[in-house]
Amino acid sequence: MGDGVVSVGSFHPNKRQLFQLRIASRFPETRFRIVGSVSSESYYERCEQYISDHALDNVNLLTDISDRDLYDILDRSGIFFHTMQNERFGIATVEGLNHGCIPVVHDSGGQREVVPDSKFRFNTTSDCVSTLKRALSGRHPDDQETKEHLRQFTRKRFQEMLSSII
């Protein structure tokens, strides 16, 4: 398992990076890498201010990085953290799982489809803290089941499904 926590999503209030920062403040010994493009400059600045105000030295905000750098970060990370509520489908979570990360995701929307094991989903802040603690202790979904589950999200499968519709 890799080291630390990674999240991927544009810096925008609906992605809830401020929530991620509040969670990171509870895990000062854990590295959090929050990756994304800046779609809301004011929200990104609020995230930076929160880090400064709370002296969070365990968090890096990484903007507009290359795909190669993103894949390297995913490969080095242990946990993929996704906090958006009611997202229809989050391809970023699939990418995190494909890179071997343990998921910790909000229990809503498409994340239920991507992460069928409810032990790795959360609703409340306290659920999130407990789920993250469990993941950091090394508990993870069954590898074989996860690999089989992820097969439905491959590019080939997507192309086949699209072809059948067209």
Salt bridges, closest charged atoms under 4 A:
ASP3 OD2 - ARG33 NH2 3.98
ASP72 OD2 - ARG76 NE 3.06
ASP75 OD1 - HIS99 ND1 2.61
GLU87 OE2 - LYS15 NZ 3.14
GLU87 OE1 - HIS82 NE2 2.54
GLU95 OE1 - HIS99 NE2 3.72
ASP107 OD1 - ARG112 NE 2.90
ASP107 OD1 - ARG121 NE 2.71
ASP117 OD1 - LYS119 NZ 3.40
ASP143 OD1 - HIS140 ND1 3.74
